[in-house]
């Protein structure tokens, strides 16, 4: 049994180009990115809101700086809306930037004069730089994700029985699987950033079923659970998996009991 972990997000970008990483317009792009991810980290799925306070970074897919010996390097993608995503502080500052290979400086030194233009899709210069970065670093960049050699989006799955993240091997070459495994390892999805969210969802569902009157059905239970902002986006995905695959209250309670038992073993 496996569920899909989000590896790309649909963002309602503003058409205008602005200095989005500057203080004046940073909020504009942050709002649409957080809406797209439902306030979760786009890399590990971790919740970005705690006690109504936000804990995240506005993250650059292609780093905005970091070329030693070059004074005030031009970085045309520093404010590029397509080069920005939202990530938890740990993913952005600890994992993503660890052992990064910098792409050739000539790819990020052009003066594209973006602020005088409007656009509704990434420019050729950005796509070339992004493709080079992907080949060098094997990271599923956000929010657009990455397409495989067969032109389908890379897909990470969570194995409910093994309780680990794995590549989706359907329609995927060995090289693509290696790419996805590199991403899983970089962000420590099965180690430091591993989530117990599925277990917590099962405990919540079991308690709701136990407390609710007999008149409640599985739709009522799932609707109540959707009001919870789980610690990881995988919990939200898990609720949708249940809706598609479990049809009655008895089956749901037995499923939750079995999962909790397996988790304790």
ABEGO torsion letter per residue (X at the ends): XBBBBBABBBBBBBABBBBAABAAAAAAAAAAAAAAAGGBBAAAGBBABBGGBBBBBBBBABBABGBBGBBGBBBAAAABAAABBBBBAAAAAAAAABGBBBBBAAAAABBAGAAABBBABBBAAAAAAAAAAAAAAGBBBOAAEBBBAAGBBBBBBBBAAAGBBBBBABGBBAAAAAAAAAAAAAAGAABAABBAAAAAAAAAAAAAAAABBAABBAAAAAAAAAABBBABAAAAAAAAAAAAABABAAAAAAAAAAAAAAAAX
